[in-house]
Amino acid sequence: MKSLKFFLLVLVLSIPFWILGAVAEDLTKILPVKLPLSALMAFCPLFAALILVYEESKLRGVKDLLKRVFDGKKIRQKKWYLPIIFLMPVITLVSYWFVRMTGAPLPEPQTPLLSAVIFFFIFFIGAIGEELGWMGYVIDPMQNRWGALKAGLILGSVWAIWHVIPYSQAHQTPMWIVWQCISTVFLRVMMVWIYNNAGKSVFAVVLFHTMINVSMFLFPNYGSHYNPFVGAIFIILTVVVVVFFWGKTLARYKYLISPSSVCPIP
């Protein structure tokens, strides 16, 4: 099965980075965030996709895959830039507000503009490394077999498990890791929802993924008070998406791109 082969290859390619994260110092000396060196495994999905695409279609397939990084023209309905860009910052603000309402001592947020620009660039590159594999290569075969919702849950589960070792190497607590993994699963479903409704644009998901990390690691105060219990928000949003959009496709319309599309949703 194509997806299983891809997942196994990502796993094998990630092992050296997990070992590196275990024996080397983390990235806190370079970046003011809790990131182990194993976070560099972000490029493993891209490497796995390139290897498999080359086996299937040689250089032509590799070029076609890489072109999807900037396929923003597929986003015919520009309103989808609203959730792509603003959904995660809003969720982060809601989470921060909720924690403050509980009476927990929190500092005033500080988000320097230069740091925001630097983080955006760094996380955009990292998102390319992940999403060309997750969404550019493997999600469509999974959707064709299981439908969008089930494919999103399966991919989200793999994505969450893949992150467990780096979370541990970042010295997070077991409860933090559990809730972060729950968030990760349902967040992937949201990403499939955006992908399908944004004309299957990989650029849309890369940008959304970038905003996830910028929101989590920059606000407030370089992510020092990030609350993984936002997983509850993702669960609620996922239920809303499934209710108001087609459960099989997570898209509202019969055709993903336009009524004249030659690719009807199965």
NUTILO-628620 format. One record per residue (C-alpha): residue in three letters; x, z, y. Coordinates in steps of 0.2 Angstrom, whole numbers, plus 2048, in hexadecimal, padded with zeros to 3 digits. Layout:
! NUTILO-628620
ALAXZY ...
END
This chain:
! NUTILO-628620
MET800800800 LYS8077FB811 SER80380B81A LEU80B81680C LYS81B80B80C PHE81C80D81F PHE81982081E LEU826823811 LEU83381881B VAL83082282B LEU832832821 VAL84382C81A LEU84982682B SER844837832 ILE84E842826 PRO85F84082F PHE857845840 TRP850854838 ILE861859831 LEU868856842 GLY85B86184A ALA86086F83E VAL87386F840 ALA87486A853 GLU86E872863 ASP85E86C86B LEU85B86287A THR858870886 LYS86A86E88E ILE86485C893 LEU85285E896 PRO84986E89B VAL83D86E88D LYS83C87487B LEU841865871 PRO84D865862 LEU85885685F SER84D851850 ALA84184B85E LEU84B83B85E MET84283784E ALA83583085A PHE83D81F857 CYS83B81F844 PRO82A818844 LEU83180984E PHE840807842 ALA834808833 ALA8287FB83A LEU8377EF83F ILE83E7F082D LEU82D7EC825 VAL8287DF832 TYR8397D682F GLU8367D681C GLU8247CF81F SER8277C282D LYS83A7C2832 LEU83F7C1844 ARG82E7B984A GLY8257C9844 VAL8327D484C LYS8307CB85D ASP81D7CC85C LEU81D7DE858 LEU8297E2867 LYS81E7D8873 ARG8107E4870 VAL8197F187A PHE8127E988A ASP8027E1884 GLY7F87E9892 LYS7EF7D8895 LYS7E57DD885 ILE7DC7EB890 ARG7CE7E0896 GLN7C47EF89C LYS7CF7F78A9 LYS7C48078A9 TRP7CD80C899 TYR7DC8108A4 LEU7D38208A9 PRO7D4829898 ILE7E5821895 ILE7ED8288A4 PHE7E28378A9 LEU7DA83F899 MET7EA849894 PRO7EE8508A5 VAL7DB8558A7 ILE7DC85D896 THR7EC86689A LEU7E486D8AB VAL7D58738A1 SER7E087C895 TYR7EA8848A3 TRP7DA8898AC PHE7D389189C VAL7E389B899 ARG7E38A18AA MET7D08A68A8 THR7D58B1899 GLY7E08BB8A5 ALA7F18B689D PRO7FF8B78AA LEU8048A58AF PRO80F89F8BD GLU80A8928C9 PRO80C8818C3 GLN81C8778CA THR81D8658C6 PRO82B85D8D0 LEU82884A8D3 LEU83A8458CE SER83884E8BD ALA8278468BA VAL82F8358BC ILE83D8398B1 PHE8328408A4 PHE8268318A5 PHE8358258A1 ILE83C82F893 PHE82B83288A PHE82682088D ILE83581A883 GLY832827876 ALA820822875 ILE825810872 GLY830816863 GLU82081E85B GLU812813860 LEU81980285B GLY81980984A TRP809814849 MET7FE808853 GLY8087F8854 TYR80B7F7841 VAL801803836 ILE7F080783E ASP7E77F683C PRO7EA7F5829 MET7E4807828 GLN7D4803832 ASN7D07F4828 ARG7D07FF818 TRP7C980F81E GLY7C180C82F ALA7C7813840 LEU7C282583E LYS7C982882D ALA7D981E831 GLY7DB829841 LEU7D9839837 ILE7E5833829 LEU7F282D836 GLY7F083C840 SER7F3847831 VAL80383E82D TRP80883F83F ALA806852840 ILE80F85582F TRP81D84A836 HIS81F856845 VAL81F86683B ILE832867839 PRO83686384C TYR829870851 SER83287D846 GLN84387884D ALA83C87B85E HIS83988D859 GLN82688C85B THR81C899852 PRO812895842 MET80189784B TRP80788B859 ILE80C87E84C VAL7FB87F843 TRP7F187D853 GLN7FD86F859 CYS7FB866849 ILE7E886784A SER7EA86085C THR7F5852856 VAL7E884C849 PHE7D984B854 LEU7E4844862 ARG7E9836857 VAL7D6832855 MET7D5831868 MET7E3825868 VAL7DB81A85B TRP7CB81B866 ILE7D5815875 TYR7DE80886B ASN7CF800865 ASN7C5800875 ALA7D57FA87F GLY7D67E9876 LYS7E17F0869 SER7EF7F2876 VAL7FE7FB870 PHE8037FD882 ALA7F4807885 VAL7F8814878 VAL80A81487D LEU80581988F PHE7F8826888 HIS80682D87D THR81182E88C MET804838896 ILE802844887 ASN814849887 VAL81684989A SER80785489B MET80C86088E PHE81F861892 LEU81E8618A5 PHE80F86B8AA PRO80F8798AD ASN82187D8AF TYR8298718A2 GLY81C876895 SER821888894 HIS80F88D894 TYR80887F88A ASN7F9885880 PRO7F787C86F PHE7E588286E VAL7E0872877 GLY7DD86C865 ALA7CC873867 ILE7C9867876 PHE7CF85886B ILE7C385D85D ILE7B585D86A LEU7BA84D872 THR7BC845861 VAL7AA84A85C VAL7A484386C VAL7AD832869 VAL7A6831857 VAL79483585D PHE79482886C PHE79F81B864 TRP79E812853 GLY7A581E846 LYS7AC81083C THR7B680884B LEU7B5815859 ALA7B0806864 ARG7A080486D TYR79F7F186B LYS79C7E585C TYR7AC7DC861 LEU7BC7E5866 ILE7C17D9873 SER7B27D0879 PRO7A27C8872 SER7AB7B8870 SER7B87BF865 VAL7BC7B7854 CYS7C07C884D PRO7B07D1849 ILE7B27E3844 PRO7AF7E5832 
END
